[in-house]
Amino acid sequence: MAVVAALAYALLLSGTVSGCGPLVPGGGLSVLLYPLPVVWMVPACVAMWREHTGHTGHTGVRR
């Protein structure tokens, strides 16, 4: 997932160089790529927080 977010960010940066096309700021593809880093950051932060607190996701209740 991190690789996909990094590629999306690289594409967004390359859009600042071109003067026209779907990657320019406000273009169709750039609008779709902006949320991808956030989609990666939120689960990564949750995973790091769970690892830090030692939360395994199990409540100890048997079904």
N, C-alpha and C positions, 0 to 999 in steps of 0.2 A: 504494500500500500504506500510505503514511503517513496518507492521509486516512481509510482504513478504521480504522486503529489509533486515530486521534484521535476518530473518531465513537464507537468502542467505549468509549473512556475517558470521553467526555461522557455516554454512556448510563449508565456505572457511577456517575458523579457524581450524575446525576439520580436514581438509585436510592436514594441516601442521604436524599433528601428525602421520598420516599413511605414510608408505613407498611406497605403490603402490596403484593403483586404479585410478578411474576417478577424485578424488578430490585432488590429489597431484598437486603441482604447475606445471602448464603447461599441466595438464590433460584436457580431453575433457569437463568435467562438470565444472571444475574451470574456464575455459575460458568463458563459458556461464554465470557463476554467477558473474563475475567481474563487468559487466555493471549495474546490478540491483540496487546497492546503488545510482548510478548516476541517474538512471531513477526515483528514489524516490526523490533525493535531488533537482533536477532542478524544478519540479512542486511545491515542498514545498517552495523553495525560491521565486518562482513567486507568490505563494499565499500569503506568508508573506509580500512581497513587495507591492502587491496590497492592502492588509489590512492596511499596514503602510501609504501608500499614499492616501488611501480613494478612490481608483479607483474601481468603481463598474462594469465596463465593458459596461456600457450604454453610448452612445454618445449623447443622447438627441434628436436624429433625428428620427422622426416618419416615418414609411413606409406606 
